[in-house]
Amino acid sequence: MNFESAFLNVLYFSAVIYALAFILYGIRAIKGPTTADIILAVDCLSFDMAAFMVVLGIYFKSIMLASGAIILALWAFMLDLYYTKYVLYGEVEV
Amino acid sequence: MIEEVIFIIGSIAILLGAIYDLIAAIGMLRFPDFYMRSHAATVGTIGGAALPVFGAGLVALVYHPLGSQRFFMAGIAFTVGVLILLIAPTGSHSLVSAVYFGRIGRKPPLAVDQLEEDLPKRSDVAELVREQERLPKEEEEPKFSFRRVRR
């Protein structure tokens, strides 16, 4: 079993579905009625983009691409916490 | 033999995660209000991000074209997976609590809302604050604060 060609097939199917999902999340992020909807859509978008970056890092054989996924996931969490603190307390304590 | 089994399990996890992600995106676009959308978002983060990351870690363990870098890649993938498992429920919970207690947007029509009944009324809170408030004296300078007094 040739792992490289088999993984290319897996990447081919999953990339199409991921791209479709990214477009749908982007539509909700653009037209969300309140700010919380935009934050929620961007949150999902960045988590899924982190997952897709790990898969792409295997395909391109680079560690540097995959290690950016850690930063992206932590950034999405920071966005949630800052929005919560701003709404509930009116300030962002560092 | 065992490498092929691990590779097939990882590939199935990646494909299943992509399908979860598409379902969550459709739900995010079609659900009518914020609380239902947060339900779709939790499906999209755990099923659509944590599952394919663990699958990619399993694939990277046996993917020989990476050379000896494949163990680094698997370690990064498992680290990202554990981080997402810890971070995504916490972030969703804090966001929904901010929307509920900050009264952002319009609430959906609910049959019963017991959390609303337990919360103190806004007029009661204002009266309590007025009772406990200590007026600053003349020579005392008011402290500078970023905190908003009233929303």
gemmi code that builds the backbone of each chain (N, CA, C; Angstrom):
import gemmi

chains = {
    "A": [
        ("MET", (0.851, -1.198, 0.000), (0.000, 0.000, 0.000), (0.884, 1.246, 0.000)),
        ("ASN", (0.690, 2.070, -1.018), (1.482, 3.299, -1.115), (0.819, 4.404, -0.306)),
        ("PHE", (1.503, 4.822, 0.772), (0.892, 5.784, 1.675), (0.724, 7.153, 1.026)),
        ("GLU", (1.685, 7.508, 0.136), (1.672, 8.872, -0.396), (0.471, 9.101, -1.310)),
        ("SER", (0.193, 8.141, -2.207), (-0.930, 8.319, -3.126), (-2.256, 8.172, -2.387)),
        ("ALA", (-2.300, 7.296, -1.376), (-3.531, 7.137, -0.602), (-3.841, 8.405, 0.179)),
        ("PHE", (-2.773, 9.012, 0.755), (-3.011, 10.251, 1.498), (-3.401, 11.392, 0.576)),
        ("LEU", (-2.907, 11.354, -0.680), (-3.303, 12.383, -1.652), (-4.801, 12.300, -1.947)),
        ("ASN", (-5.340, 11.058, -2.031), (-6.784, 10.903, -2.235), (-7.575, 11.441, -1.056)),
        ("VAL", (-7.109, 11.114, 0.164), (-7.797, 11.598, 1.369), (-7.797, 13.110, 1.405)),
        ("LEU", (-6.635, 13.710, 1.081), (-6.526, 15.175, 1.099), (-7.421, 15.799, 0.041)),
        ("TYR", (-7.537, 15.114, -1.118), (-8.360, 15.656, -2.209), (-9.819, 15.776, -1.781)),
        ("PHE", (-10.356, 14.712, -1.148), (-11.758, 14.777, -0.734), (-11.953, 15.749, 0.428)),
        ("SER", (-11.050, 15.669, 1.412), (-11.274, 16.488, 2.604), (-11.063, 17.966, 2.316)),
        ("ALA", (-10.172, 18.312, 1.380), (-9.932, 19.730, 1.084), (-11.152, 20.369, 0.444)),
        ("VAL", (-11.842, 19.598, -0.424), (-13.046, 20.143, -1.053), (-14.121, 20.434, -0.006)),
        ("ILE", (-14.328, 19.469, 0.914), (-15.371, 19.639, 1.931), (-15.001, 20.758, 2.892)),
        ("TYR", (-13.720, 20.825, 3.261), (-13.282, 21.893, 4.165), (-13.458, 23.267, 3.520)),
        ("ALA", (-13.147, 23.376, 2.231), (-13.274, 24.672, 1.559), (-14.727, 25.116, 1.523)),
        ("LEU", (-15.629, 24.138, 1.273), (-17.060, 24.453, 1.267), (-17.514, 24.934, 2.648)),
        ("ALA", (-17.028, 24.252, 3.691), (-17.401, 24.649, 5.058), (-16.840, 26.021, 5.390)),
        ("PHE", (-15.615, 26.327, 4.935), (-15.027, 27.638, 5.202), (-15.848, 28.741, 4.558)),
        ("ILE", (-16.358, 28.472, 3.339), (-17.171, 29.489, 2.660), (-18.456, 29.743, 3.439)),
        ("LEU", (-19.094, 28.654, 3.935), (-20.347, 28.845, 4.678), (-20.105, 29.584, 5.994)),
        ("TYR", (-19.011, 29.247, 6.695), (-18.681, 29.987, 7.918), (-18.412, 31.453, 7.606)),
        ("GLY", (-17.762, 31.700, 6.452), (-17.451, 33.083, 6.082), (-18.690, 33.897, 5.793)),
        ("ILE", (-19.704, 33.251, 5.183), (-20.957, 33.968, 4.949), (-21.591, 34.378, 6.270)),
        ("ARG", (-21.594, 33.445, 7.260), (-22.172, 33.795, 8.563), (-21.321, 34.851, 9.263)),
        ("ALA", (-20.008, 34.813, 9.079), (-19.153, 35.815, 9.717), (-19.357, 37.190, 9.103)),
        ("ILE", (-19.741, 37.245, 7.832), (-19.949, 38.559, 7.223), (-21.310, 39.119, 7.583)),
        ("LYS", (-22.370, 38.268, 7.537), (-23.716, 38.826, 7.687), (-24.323, 38.627, 9.074)),
        ("GLY", (-23.496, 38.224, 10.082), (-24.053, 37.966, 11.408), (-24.768, 39.176, 11.972)),
        ("PRO", (-25.952, 39.002, 12.550), (-26.711, 40.181, 12.997), (-26.030, 40.884, 14.168)),
        ("THR", (-25.507, 40.138, 15.146), (-24.837, 40.771, 16.290), (-23.350, 40.437, 16.248)),
        ("THR", (-22.598, 41.100, 17.130), (-21.155, 40.856, 17.166), (-20.846, 39.449, 17.657)),
        ("ALA", (-21.706, 38.912, 18.539), (-21.450, 37.584, 19.095), (-21.503, 36.506, 18.016)),
        ("ASP", (-22.387, 36.678, 17.023), (-22.432, 35.718, 15.924), (-21.143, 35.736, 15.120)),
        ("ILE", (-20.616, 36.954, 14.905), (-19.365, 37.073, 14.154), (-18.229, 36.408, 14.921)),
        ("ILE", (-18.193, 36.658, 16.257), (-17.135, 36.066, 17.072), (-17.225, 34.541, 17.036)),
        ("LEU", (-18.471, 34.020, 17.111), (-18.663, 32.561, 17.109), (-18.217, 31.954, 15.772)),
        ("ALA", (-18.561, 32.616, 14.671), (-18.187, 32.080, 13.357), (-16.678, 32.138, 13.151)),
        ("VAL", (-16.043, 33.232, 13.579), (-14.592, 33.346, 13.420), (-13.874, 32.321, 14.302)),
        ("ASP", (-14.470, 32.056, 15.480), (-13.948, 31.052, 16.396), (-13.905, 29.668, 15.730)),
        ("CYS", (-15.064, 29.252, 15.188), (-15.127, 27.964, 14.488), (-14.174, 27.939, 13.312)),
        ("LEU", (-14.128, 29.056, 12.574), (-13.284, 29.126, 11.380), (-11.824, 28.930, 11.743)),
        ("SER", (-11.385, 29.532, 12.850), (-9.960, 29.393, 13.155), (-9.626, 28.023, 13.733)),
        ("PHE", (-10.546, 27.409, 14.499), (-10.261, 26.053, 14.965), (-10.155, 25.081, 13.791)),
        ("ASP", (-11.097, 25.200, 12.833), (-11.059, 24.275, 11.707), (-9.862, 24.555, 10.809)),
        ("MET", (-9.463, 25.828, 10.745), (-8.292, 26.152, 9.939), (-7.026, 25.593, 10.588)),
        ("ALA", (-6.993, 25.565, 11.928), (-5.856, 24.952, 12.615), (-5.792, 23.457, 12.299)),
        ("ALA", (-6.965, 22.793, 12.301), (-6.988, 21.365, 11.976), (-6.528, 21.125, 10.546)),
        ("PHE", (-6.967, 21.993, 9.639), (-6.612, 21.800, 8.231), (-5.139, 22.104, 7.992)),
        ("MET", (-4.566, 23.020, 8.807), (-3.145, 23.324, 8.654), (-2.275, 22.137, 9.048)),
        ("VAL", (-2.720, 21.348, 10.037), (-1.948, 20.158, 10.405), (-1.954, 19.144, 9.263)),
        ("VAL", (-3.138, 18.970, 8.633), (-3.240, 18.028, 7.514), (-2.382, 18.511, 6.336)),
        ("LEU", (-2.408, 19.815, 6.080), (-1.587, 20.363, 4.995), (-0.092, 20.245, 5.309)),
        ("GLY", (0.260, 20.363, 6.587), (1.659, 20.217, 6.970), (2.188, 18.820, 6.707)),
        ("ILE", (1.323, 17.812, 6.857), (1.749, 16.453, 6.500), (1.960, 16.347, 4.991)),
        ("TYR", (1.064, 16.980, 4.229), (1.173, 16.863, 2.771), (2.403, 17.594, 2.243)),
        ("PHE", (2.671, 18.803, 2.766), (3.818, 19.569, 2.276), (5.120, 19.195, 2.972)),
        ("LYS", (5.073, 18.274, 3.928), (6.259, 17.776, 4.643), (7.009, 18.888, 5.368)),
        ("SER", (6.269, 19.825, 5.998), (6.960, 20.895, 6.728), (6.415, 20.995, 8.136)),
        ("ILE", (7.310, 21.076, 9.115), (6.884, 21.193, 10.505), (6.431, 22.610, 10.802)),
        ("MET", (7.037, 23.579, 10.131), (6.744, 24.989, 10.413), (5.286, 25.332, 10.157)),
        ("LEU", (4.706, 24.716, 9.117), (3.295, 24.980, 8.801), (2.404, 24.427, 9.896)),
        ("ALA", (2.767, 23.252, 10.448), (1.907, 22.626, 11.455), (2.021, 23.329, 12.801)),
        ("SER", (3.210, 23.888, 13.109), (3.363, 24.485, 14.441), (2.627, 25.812, 14.545)),
        ("GLY", (2.240, 26.405, 13.407), (1.409, 27.604, 13.472), (0.006, 27.326, 13.952)),
        ("ALA", (-0.410, 26.048, 13.921), (-1.770, 25.697, 14.337), (-1.976, 25.932, 15.829)),
        ("ILE", (-0.900, 25.749, 16.633), (-1.013, 25.979, 18.084), (-1.344, 27.445, 18.346)),
        ("ILE", (-0.640, 28.336, 17.640), (-0.848, 29.777, 17.821), (-2.262, 30.167, 17.406)),
        ("LEU", (-2.739, 29.554, 16.316), (-4.069, 29.905, 15.800), (-5.166, 29.487, 16.777)),
        ("ALA", (-5.025, 28.288, 17.377), (-6.028, 27.832, 18.336), (-6.045, 28.723, 19.576)),
        ("LEU", (-4.852, 29.093, 20.057), (-4.808, 29.946, 21.253), (-5.343, 31.342, 20.951)),
        ("TRP", (-5.152, 31.807, 19.735), (-5.658, 33.126, 19.355), (-7.191, 33.156, 19.363)),
        ("ALA", (-7.813, 32.060, 18.901), (-9.279, 32.011, 18.900), (-9.814, 32.032, 20.331)),
        ("PHE", (-9.124, 31.343, 21.238), (-9.548, 31.339, 22.643), (-9.416, 32.737, 23.259)),
        ("MET", (-8.338, 33.435, 22.898), (-8.119, 34.798, 23.393), (-9.227, 35.738, 22.923)),
        ("LEU", (-9.676, 35.544, 21.677), (-10.766, 36.369, 21.133), (-12.040, 36.207, 21.959)),
        ("ASP", (-12.374, 34.942, 22.313), (-13.555, 34.675, 23.140), (-13.465, 35.373, 24.487)),
        ("LEU", (-12.310, 35.184, 25.152), (-12.198, 35.718, 26.510), (-12.221, 37.234, 26.512)),
        ("TYR", (-11.577, 37.870, 25.512), (-11.562, 39.331, 25.492), (-12.956, 39.894, 25.236)),
        ("TYR", (-13.715, 39.239, 24.355), (-15.081, 39.709, 24.095), (-15.941, 39.581, 25.354)),
        ("THR", (-15.812, 38.442, 26.056), (-16.588, 38.241, 27.285), (-16.253, 39.295, 28.329)),
        ("LYS", (-14.958, 39.556, 28.514), (-14.561, 40.531, 29.528), (-15.005, 41.925, 29.139)),
        ("TYR", (-14.968, 42.230, 27.860), (-15.385, 43.565, 27.441), (-16.884, 43.759, 27.644)),
        ("VAL", (-17.673, 42.714, 27.335), (-19.124, 42.867, 27.446), (-19.562, 42.903, 28.902)),
        ("LEU", (-19.028, 41.985, 29.732), (-19.548, 41.865, 31.090), (-18.960, 42.899, 32.036)),
        ("TYR", (-17.696, 43.260, 31.873), (-17.062, 44.142, 32.837), (-16.703, 45.507, 32.265)),
        ("GLY", (-16.759, 45.649, 30.951), (-16.461, 46.945, 30.374), (-14.999, 47.259, 30.273)),
        ("GLU", (-14.136, 46.294, 30.566), (-12.705, 46.532, 30.446), (-12.031, 45.200, 30.164)),
        ("VAL", (-10.807, 45.276, 29.684), (-10.042, 44.068, 29.413), (-8.815, 44.101, 30.314)),
        ("GLU", (-8.853, 43.291, 31.381), (-7.696, 43.220, 32.257), (-6.691, 42.254, 31.653)),
        ("VAL", (-5.437, 42.635, 31.661), (-4.427, 41.755, 31.099), (-3.877, 40.851, 32.197)),
    ],
    "B": [
        ("MET", (1.728, -4.307, 8.421), (0.314, -4.609, 8.686), (-0.294, -3.610, 9.671)),
        ("ILE", (0.403, -3.454, 10.826), (-0.150, -2.555, 11.840), (-0.093, -1.110, 11.360)),
        ("GLU", (0.907, -0.784, 10.532), (1.010, 0.588, 10.008), (-0.152, 0.908, 9.090)),
        ("GLU", (-0.564, -0.076, 8.284), (-1.683, 0.183, 7.377), (-2.982, 0.359, 8.147)),
        ("VAL", (-3.136, -0.414, 9.228), (-4.354, -0.263, 10.038), (-4.413, 1.136, 10.663)),
        ("ILE", (-3.249, 1.593, 11.191), (-3.204, 2.935, 11.795), (-3.474, 4.006, 10.745)),
        ("PHE", (-2.906, 3.810, 9.536), (-3.126, 4.789, 8.470), (-4.596, 4.861, 8.063)),
        ("ILE", (-5.256, 3.693, 7.986), (-6.667, 3.693, 7.570), (-7.545, 4.325, 8.649)),
        ("ILE", (-7.235, 4.046, 9.927), (-8.021, 4.671, 11.012), (-7.866, 6.190, 10.974)),
        ("GLY", (-6.627, 6.663, 10.754), (-6.406, 8.104, 10.692), (-7.101, 8.750, 9.515)),
        ("SER", (-7.094, 8.077, 8.363), (-7.754, 8.634, 7.179), (-9.257, 8.719, 7.376)),
        ("ILE", (-9.822, 7.677, 7.995), (-11.266, 7.704, 8.264), (-11.611, 8.838, 9.220)),
        ("ALA", (-10.727, 9.071, 10.218), (-10.986, 10.178, 11.149), (-10.944, 11.508, 10.434)),
        ("ILE", (-10.003, 11.694, 9.502), (-9.919, 12.970, 8.772), (-11.167, 13.186, 7.921)),
        ("LEU", (-11.596, 12.134, 7.193), (-12.768, 12.293, 6.328), (-14.037, 12.535, 7.146)),
        ("LEU", (-14.158, 11.806, 8.274), (-15.333, 11.969, 9.135), (-15.365, 13.382, 9.723)),
        ("GLY", (-14.191, 13.899, 10.089), (-14.113, 15.254, 10.613), (-14.511, 16.295, 9.585)),
        ("ALA", (-14.128, 16.062, 8.320), (-14.524, 17.004, 7.267), (-16.032, 17.008, 7.099)),
        ("ILE", (-16.662, 15.808, 7.183), (-18.124, 15.755, 7.022), (-18.822, 16.437, 8.203)),
        ("TYR", (-18.303, 16.210, 9.422), (-18.830, 16.918, 10.609), (-18.758, 18.427, 10.415)),
        ("ASP", (-17.635, 18.866, 9.849), (-17.409, 20.300, 9.665), (-18.423, 20.892, 8.692)),
        ("LEU", (-18.711, 20.150, 7.612), (-19.694, 20.646, 6.636), (-21.080, 20.726, 7.262)),
        ("ILE", (-21.447, 19.699, 8.070), (-22.756, 19.708, 8.724), (-22.873, 20.891, 9.686)),
        ("ALA", (-21.782, 21.140, 10.436), (-21.800, 22.259, 11.377), (-21.892, 23.594, 10.653)),
        ("ALA", (-21.248, 23.704, 9.489), (-21.303, 24.963, 8.744), (-22.700, 25.220, 8.210)),
        ("ILE", (-23.363, 24.141, 7.734), (-24.742, 24.308, 7.263), (-25.652, 24.727, 8.413)),
        ("GLY", (-25.446, 24.097, 9.580), (-26.244, 24.472, 10.743), (-25.987, 25.896, 11.176)),
        ("MET", (-24.720, 26.314, 11.118), (-24.371, 27.686, 11.489), (-25.047, 28.700, 10.570)),
        ("LEU", (-25.227, 28.326, 9.310), (-25.844, 29.266, 8.374), (-27.358, 29.269, 8.480)),
        ("ARG", (-27.973, 28.132, 8.860), (-29.425, 28.020, 8.742), (-30.191, 28.191, 10.047)),
        ("PHE", (-29.514, 28.053, 11.205), (-30.251, 28.137, 12.462), (-30.691, 29.569, 12.743)),
        ("PRO", (-31.851, 29.740, 13.384), (-32.430, 31.093, 13.451), (-31.826, 32.014, 14.498)),
        ("ASP", (-31.402, 31.513, 15.679), (-30.919, 32.468, 16.677), (-29.582, 32.018, 17.249)),
        ("PHE", (-29.032, 32.859, 18.123), (-27.639, 32.679, 18.546), (-27.426, 31.399, 19.324)),
        ("TYR", (-28.381, 31.019, 20.195), (-28.154, 29.865, 21.062), (-28.111, 28.572, 20.250)),
        ("MET", (-28.983, 28.464, 19.219), (-28.922, 27.304, 18.340), (-27.622, 27.293, 17.544)),
        ("ARG", (-27.160, 28.481, 17.149), (-25.897, 28.546, 16.412), (-24.726, 28.107, 17.271)),
        ("SER", (-24.810, 28.376, 18.583), (-23.714, 27.929, 19.442), (-23.709, 26.398, 19.529)),
        ("HIS", (-24.873, 25.762, 19.441), (-24.941, 24.291, 19.380), (-24.217, 23.777, 18.142)),
        ("ALA", (-24.472, 24.413, 16.976), (-23.766, 24.000, 15.764), (-22.275, 24.246, 15.888)),
        ("ALA", (-21.900, 25.316, 16.598), (-20.477, 25.637, 16.726), (-19.748, 24.596, 17.554)),
        ("THR", (-20.395, 24.049, 18.589), (-19.709, 23.025, 19.379), (-19.545, 21.737, 18.583)),
        ("VAL", (-20.530, 21.416, 17.730), (-20.338, 20.261, 16.842), (-19.148, 20.503, 15.926)),
        ("GLY", (-19.041, 21.729, 15.412), (-17.970, 22.027, 14.469), (-16.595, 22.047, 15.097)),
        ("THR", (-16.495, 22.397, 16.393), (-15.153, 22.464, 16.964), (-14.677, 21.103, 17.457)),
        ("ILE", (-15.544, 20.332, 18.139), (-15.069, 19.049, 18.643), (-15.042, 18.002, 17.533)),
        ("GLY", (-16.157, 17.881, 16.806), (-16.192, 16.875, 15.750), (-15.418, 17.274, 14.519)),
        ("GLY", (-15.350, 18.584, 14.259), (-14.743, 19.033, 13.016), (-13.304, 19.467, 13.146)),
        ("ALA", (-12.815, 19.688, 14.373), (-11.424, 20.119, 14.505), (-10.598, 19.147, 15.347)),
        ("ALA", (-11.146, 18.658, 16.471), (-10.349, 17.791, 17.337), (-10.188, 16.400, 16.725)),
        ("LEU", (-11.267, 15.891, 16.113), (-11.201, 14.534, 15.531), (-10.218, 14.447, 14.354)),
        ("PRO", (-10.249, 15.349, 13.342), (-9.259, 15.233, 12.267), (-7.834, 15.524, 12.708)),
        ("VAL", (-7.648, 16.312, 13.791), (-6.281, 16.536, 14.260), (-5.699, 15.256, 14.854)),
        ("PHE", (-6.511, 14.530, 15.643), (-6.021, 13.251, 16.163), (-5.795, 12.257, 15.018)),
        ("GLY", (-6.679, 12.290, 14.006), (-6.483, 11.425, 12.841), (-5.206, 11.762, 12.096)),
        ("ALA", (-4.916, 13.065, 11.970), (-3.686, 13.479, 11.292), (-2.458, 13.069, 12.089)),
        ("GLY", (-2.576, 13.079, 13.436), (-1.467, 12.605, 14.257), (-1.201, 11.124, 14.031)),
        ("LEU", (-2.276, 10.324, 13.915), (-2.094, 8.899, 13.656), (-1.489, 8.659, 12.283)),
        ("VAL", (-1.938, 9.463, 11.285), (-1.379, 9.304, 9.944), (0.102, 9.678, 9.942)),
        ("ALA", (0.446, 10.767, 10.664), (1.828, 11.231, 10.649), (2.775, 10.247, 11.322)),
        ("LEU", (2.265, 9.419, 12.251), (3.135, 8.436, 12.908), (3.684, 7.409, 11.926)),
        ("VAL", (2.903, 7.084, 10.880), (3.318, 6.007, 9.974), (3.593, 6.519, 8.566)),
        ("TYR", (3.664, 7.846, 8.395), (3.812, 8.397, 7.050), (5.301, 8.520, 6.747)),
        ("HIS", (5.862, 7.553, 6.030), (7.317, 7.464, 5.890), (7.962, 8.526, 5.014)),
        ("PRO", (7.280, 9.142, 4.036), (7.945, 10.218, 3.281), (8.398, 11.401, 4.132)),
        ("LEU", (7.873, 11.554, 5.352), (8.329, 12.645, 6.218), (9.716, 12.371, 6.799)),
        ("GLY", (10.187, 11.142, 6.734), (11.482, 10.830, 7.342), (11.366, 10.761, 8.846)),
        ("SER", (12.409, 11.203, 9.536), (12.362, 11.138, 10.997), (11.587, 12.298, 11.588)),
        ("GLN", (11.128, 13.244, 10.740), (10.342, 14.366, 11.250), (8.926, 13.950, 11.626)),
        ("ARG", (8.555, 12.710, 11.313), (7.150, 12.343, 11.506), (6.775, 12.268, 12.975)),
        ("PHE", (7.736, 12.033, 13.855), (7.400, 12.010, 15.283), (7.152, 13.419, 15.811)),
        ("PHE", (7.930, 14.389, 15.287), (7.659, 15.788, 15.646), (6.263, 16.187, 15.204)),
        ("MET", (5.923, 15.789, 13.966), (4.612, 16.145, 13.413), (3.482, 15.521, 14.226)),
        ("ALA", (3.659, 14.265, 14.642), (2.624, 13.619, 15.456), (2.500, 14.296, 16.818)),
        ("GLY", (3.632, 14.716, 17.372), (3.582, 15.408, 18.663), (2.852, 16.731, 18.557)),
        ("ILE", (3.131, 17.482, 17.476), (2.415, 18.751, 17.274), (0.923, 18.501, 17.114)),
        ("ALA", (0.576, 17.455, 16.357), (-0.846, 17.178, 16.112), (-1.559, 16.802, 17.403)),
        ("PHE", (-0.944, 15.967, 18.246), (-1.622, 15.598, 19.492), (-1.705, 16.783, 20.448)),
        ("THR", (-0.674, 17.649, 20.408), (-0.730, 18.852, 21.248), (-1.885, 19.755, 20.840)),
        ("VAL", (-2.036, 19.963, 19.535), (-3.144, 20.804, 19.057), (-4.488, 20.177, 19.407)),
        ("GLY", (-4.578, 18.841, 19.312), (-5.834, 18.180, 19.643), (-6.221, 18.350, 21.101)),
        ("VAL", (-5.259, 18.162, 21.994), (-5.565, 18.328, 23.421), (-5.906, 19.784, 23.728)),
        ("LEU", (-5.189, 20.719, 23.083), (-5.490, 22.144, 23.289), (-6.911, 22.475, 22.849)),
        ("ILE", (-7.324, 21.946, 21.689), (-8.677, 22.238, 21.207), (-9.718, 21.610, 22.127)),
        ("LEU", (-9.432, 20.384, 22.613), (-10.382, 19.750, 23.535), (-10.541, 20.568, 24.811)),
        ("LEU", (-9.459, 21.217, 25.276), (-9.576, 22.028, 26.493), (-10.203, 23.388, 26.221)),
        ("ILE", (-9.846, 23.983, 25.078), (-10.130, 25.398, 24.836), (-11.529, 25.630, 24.293)),
        ("ALA", (-11.988, 24.780, 23.370), (-13.224, 25.068, 22.646), (-14.464, 25.081, 23.540)),
        ("PRO", (-14.675, 24.128, 24.481), (-15.853, 24.245, 25.350), (-15.791, 25.452, 26.273)),
        ("THR", (-14.566, 25.774, 26.748), (-14.426, 26.929, 27.636), (-14.789, 28.226, 26.921)),
        ("GLY", (-14.284, 28.372, 25.699), (-14.573, 29.585, 24.942), (-16.037, 29.714, 24.587)),
        ("SER", (-16.671, 28.597, 24.180), (-18.091, 28.653, 23.824), (-18.930, 28.999, 25.047)),
        ("HIS", (-18.582, 28.405, 26.198), (-19.353, 28.677, 27.408), (-19.233, 30.137, 27.825)),
        ("SER", (-18.025, 30.694, 27.751), (-17.857, 32.089, 28.158), (-18.574, 33.023, 27.194)),
        ("LEU", (-18.580, 32.678, 25.904), (-19.250, 33.536, 24.919), (-20.766, 33.532, 25.129)),
        ("VAL", (-21.342, 32.328, 25.371), (-22.790, 32.249, 25.574), (-23.203, 32.940, 26.871)),
        ("SER", (-22.363, 32.802, 27.918), (-22.699, 33.488, 29.173), (-22.611, 34.989, 29.013)),
        ("ALA", (-21.668, 35.466, 28.195), (-21.585, 36.909, 27.936), (-22.819, 37.398, 27.216)),
        ("VAL", (-23.313, 36.603, 26.251), (-24.504, 37.031, 25.514), (-25.729, 37.002, 26.413)),
        ("TYR", (-25.816, 35.982, 27.312), (-27.010, 35.894, 28.157), (-27.023, 36.988, 29.209)),
        ("PHE", (-25.924, 37.133, 29.963), (-25.939, 38.090, 31.062), (-25.773, 39.516, 30.589)),
        ("GLY", (-25.147, 39.713, 29.410), (-25.017, 41.059, 28.889), (-26.225, 41.512, 28.096)),
        ("ARG", (-27.209, 40.607, 27.914), (-28.443, 40.898, 27.195), (-28.169, 41.481, 25.807)),
        ("ILE", (-27.382, 40.716, 25.042), (-27.069, 41.151, 23.680), (-28.043, 40.489, 22.728)),
        ("GLY", (-28.543, 41.262, 21.800), (-29.454, 40.711, 20.814), (-30.827, 40.473, 21.407)),
        ("ARG", (-31.596, 39.642, 20.715), (-32.964, 39.381, 21.132), (-33.048, 37.944, 21.623)),
        ("LYS", (-33.733, 37.748, 22.775), (-33.868, 36.392, 23.285), (-34.906, 35.631, 22.485)),
        ("PRO", (-34.698, 34.336, 22.251), (-35.735, 33.551, 21.569), (-36.927, 33.349, 22.484)),
        ("PRO", (-38.107, 33.111, 21.937), (-39.278, 32.871, 22.790), (-39.138, 31.558, 23.545)),
        ("LEU", (-39.086, 31.656, 24.880), (-38.901, 30.473, 25.717), (-40.156, 30.207, 26.519)),
        ("ALA", (-40.459, 28.922, 26.764), (-41.616, 28.575, 27.587), (-41.324, 28.904, 29.043)),
        ("VAL", (-40.139, 28.504, 29.540), (-39.772, 28.792, 30.920), (-38.283, 29.095, 30.947)),
        ("ASP", (-37.908, 30.112, 31.727), (-36.511, 30.506, 31.841), (-36.195, 30.664, 33.325)),
        ("GLN", (-35.719, 29.594, 33.953), (-35.576, 29.622, 35.406), (-34.374, 30.440, 35.848)),
        ("LEU", (-33.384, 30.578, 34.979), (-32.233, 31.410, 35.343), (-32.638, 32.873, 35.438)),
        ("GLU", (-33.569, 33.282, 34.562), (-34.052, 34.661, 34.594), (-34.810, 34.942, 35.892)),
        ("GLU", (-35.561, 33.917, 36.398), (-36.314, 34.117, 37.638), (-35.390, 34.230, 38.842)),
        ("ASP", (-34.251, 33.524, 38.787), (-33.348, 33.561, 39.937), (-32.496, 34.815, 39.979)),
        ("LEU", (-32.316, 35.435, 38.839), (-31.467, 36.628, 38.816), (-32.146, 37.774, 39.539)),
        ("PRO", (-31.373, 38.657, 40.221), (-31.994, 39.835, 40.833), (-32.446, 40.826, 39.771)),
        ("LYS", (-33.517, 41.498, 40.068), (-34.031, 42.492, 39.116), (-33.076, 43.673, 39.034)),
        ("ARG", (-33.123, 44.368, 37.936), (-32.192, 45.467, 37.736), (-32.468, 46.628, 38.693)),
        ("SER", (-33.746, 46.860, 39.032), (-34.071, 47.962, 39.944), (-33.580, 47.639, 41.358)),
        ("ASP", (-33.695, 46.351, 41.771), (-33.200, 45.960, 43.093), (-31.699, 46.176, 43.194)),
        ("VAL", (-30.973, 45.818, 42.131), (-29.525, 45.977, 42.133), (-29.158, 47.455, 42.234)),
        ("ALA", (-29.891, 48.301, 41.519), (-29.611, 49.742, 41.563), (-29.853, 50.300, 42.963)),
        ("GLU", (-30.908, 49.802, 43.630), (-31.191, 50.282, 44.980), (-30.107, 49.857, 45.966)),
        ("LEU", (-29.645, 48.594, 45.833), (-28.561, 48.092, 46.683), (-27.295, 48.913, 46.500)),
        ("VAL", (-26.982, 49.193, 45.249), (-25.780, 49.970, 44.970), (-25.902, 51.359, 45.570)),
        ("ARG", (-27.091, 51.952, 45.514), (-27.280, 53.297, 46.058), (-27.156, 53.295, 47.583)),
        ("GLU", (-27.605, 52.202, 48.214), (-27.449, 52.120, 49.666), (-25.993, 51.975, 50.069)),
        ("GLN", (-25.255, 51.153, 49.352), (-23.879, 50.867, 49.744), (-22.899, 51.928, 49.286)),
        ("GLU", (-23.394, 52.849, 48.501), (-22.464, 53.797, 47.882), (-21.950, 54.776, 48.933)),
        ("ARG", (-20.628, 55.008, 48.886), (-20.025, 55.953, 49.808), (-19.636, 57.187, 49.002)),
        ("LEU", (-20.188, 58.332, 49.386), (-19.917, 59.544, 48.610), (-18.487, 59.998, 48.880)),
        ("PRO", (-17.748, 60.381, 47.846), (-16.379, 60.845, 48.057), (-16.369, 62.207, 48.733)),
        ("LYS", (-15.413, 62.362, 49.650), (-15.319, 63.653, 50.342), (-14.725, 64.700, 49.419)),
        ("GLU", (-14.704, 65.918, 49.939), (-14.305, 67.029, 49.080), (-12.830, 66.946, 48.694)),
        ("GLU", (-11.973, 66.644, 49.733), (-10.537, 66.679, 49.449), (-10.059, 65.390, 48.777)),
        ("GLU", (-10.924, 64.386, 48.806), (-10.506, 63.095, 48.258), (-10.680, 63.094, 46.740)),
        ("GLU", (-9.593, 62.820, 46.053), (-9.682, 62.811, 44.596), (-10.309, 61.498, 44.145)),
        ("PRO", (-11.210, 61.568, 43.191), (-11.778, 60.317, 42.662), (-10.706, 59.529, 41.914)),
        ("LYS", (-10.702, 58.208, 42.185), (-9.685, 57.368, 41.548), (-10.021, 57.179, 40.072)),
        ("PHE", (-8.997, 57.208, 39.271), (-9.204, 57.000, 37.841), (-9.442, 55.525, 37.568)),
        ("SER", (-10.489, 55.228, 36.766), (-10.785, 53.832, 36.470), (-11.347, 53.718, 35.073)),
        ("PHE", (-11.043, 52.605, 34.443), (-11.600, 52.356, 33.114), (-12.996, 51.775, 33.209)),
        ("ARG", (-13.392, 51.332, 34.401), (-14.644, 50.593, 34.528), (-15.830, 51.504, 34.286)),
        ("ARG", (-16.727, 51.050, 33.481), (-17.909, 51.842, 33.205), (-18.846, 51.795, 34.398)),
        ("VAL", (-19.396, 52.928, 34.795), (-20.257, 52.961, 35.963), (-21.601, 52.329, 35.640)),
        ("ARG", (-22.159, 52.655, 34.504), (-23.519, 52.214, 34.207), (-23.578, 51.837, 32.736)),
        ("ARG", (-24.238, 50.685, 32.454), (-24.353, 50.259, 31.069), (-25.655, 50.741, 30.476)),
    ],
}
model = gemmi.Model(1)
for chain_id, residues in chains.items():
    chain = gemmi.Chain(chain_id)
    for i, (resn, *xyz) in enumerate(residues, 1):
        res = gemmi.Residue()
        res.name, res.seqid = resn, gemmi.SeqId(i, " ")
        for name, pos in zip(("N", "CA", "C"), xyz):
            atom = gemmi.Atom()
            atom.name, atom.element = name, gemmi.Element(name[0])
            atom.pos, atom.b_iso = gemmi.Position(*pos), 0.0
            res.add_atom(atom)
        chain.add_residue(res)
    model.add_chain(chain)
structure = gemmi.Structure()
structure.add_model(model)
structure.setup_entities()
